[in-house]
Amino acid sequence: MSFKKFPIARKIRCNVKNSKVIEGQLFITELKAISVKIKDLAERINWQNKAFHPTLGKMVAYSGKYVRVV
């Protein structure tokens, strides 16, 4: 029996302290955005699409896969 290697589904992990979903789109804090080191995930950060949250501060849009932990 041979084992096939499957590509790892890369996702960022977000929580309520570093992300918000606004109109179906995920926005992450700039601190979370600069901490993303994997090139595939970093390319999915849209630095031009920004939002400001009163408690979380400046946020940028993220269009890749993610896991949102509550």
C-alpha positions in Angstrom: 0.0 0.0 0.0 1.4 3.3 -1.0 0.7 6.6 0.7 0.1 9.6 -1.6 1.3 13.0 -0.5 -1.4 15.6 -0.5 -0.6 19.3 -0.5 -1.1 21.0 2.8 -4.1 23.3 2.8 -2.5 26.5 4.2 -4.7 28.8 6.2 -4.2 31.6 8.7 -5.6 31.3 12.1 -7.7 34.3 13.2 -9.6 35.1 16.4 -12.0 37.9 17.5 -9.0 39.9 18.8 -7.2 40.2 15.5 -9.9 40.0 12.8 -13.4 41.0 11.8 -15.7 39.8 9.0 -17.3 42.8 7.3 -19.9 42.1 4.6 -18.6 38.6 4.1 -14.9 39.7 3.7 -12.2 39.0 6.3 -10.3 42.0 7.6 -7.2 41.3 9.8 -5.2 43.8 11.9 -2.0 45.2 10.4 0.0 43.5 13.2 -1.5 40.1 12.1 -0.8 40.9 8.4 2.9 41.7 8.9 3.3 38.5 11.0 2.2 36.3 8.1 5.5 34.8 6.8 4.3 32.2 4.3 4.6 33.7 0.8 1.4 32.1 -0.5 -0.6 33.5 2.3 1.1 36.9 2.3 0.2 37.4 -1.4 -3.5 37.2 -0.5 -3.3 40.3 1.8 -4.8 43.3 0.0 -3.0 46.3 1.4 -5.1 48.8 -0.6 -8.4 47.7 0.8 -8.4 49.0 4.4 -10.8 49.5 7.2 -10.6 51.2 10.6 -12.1 49.6 13.7 -12.5 51.7 16.9 -10.9 49.1 19.2 -8.8 47.0 16.8 -7.4 49.9 14.8 -6.2 49.7 11.1 -7.2 46.5 9.3 -6.5 45.2 5.8 -8.5 42.8 3.7 -7.5 39.1 3.4 -8.9 36.9 0.5 -7.3 33.5 1.3 -8.4 30.6 3.3 -8.6 31.0 7.1 -9.8 29.4 10.3 -11.6 31.7 12.7 -11.4 30.6 16.3 -13.9 32.0 18.7 
